[in-house]
Amino acid sequence: MTQSKHHGTFTPALPPIMIAASEALRLGALADCSMTLFPRVAQFLARETERAQIVADDADLHDLVRMGSRVRYCDDETGDIREVVLVYPHEADIALKRISVLTPVGAALIGLSVGQTIEFQTPSHQTRAIKVLAVSPDGA
């Protein structure tokens, strides 16, 4: 994995991501208003929306993780494969495998394409990496 030097420590290179324009606005606002309650994940989500390439809402984004997408991903450390639907916090329901974009995994997934891997930090400060295996639009 490519790494870049940042303030004396090595940090993993981040994969390029794309976010639809309307989602970028809403996600940016969500990150801003969540800074007090969830500072770590809100900062991560804000960074992801700021670095993303913003694309038109009607662009062909069938392999891209968007809000409402059903995503199958692999945890690089455990090899576990999970399938979730990425949703806004008020729609989250772990029993239905609907995870909030305001969780570390959710914030890591937004904007990724099939085949991309990203590292993120868990609430227990461990670094994890996940790879997107498949994306279906609208939770299909």
Secondary structure, 3 states (H helix, E strand, C coil): CCEEEECCEEEECCCCCEEEHHHHHHHHHHHHHCCCCCHHHHHHHHHHHHHCEEECCCCCCCCECCCCCEEEEEECCCCCEEEEEEECHHHCEHHHCEEECCCHHHHHHCCCECCCEEEEECCCCCEEEEEEEEEEHHHC
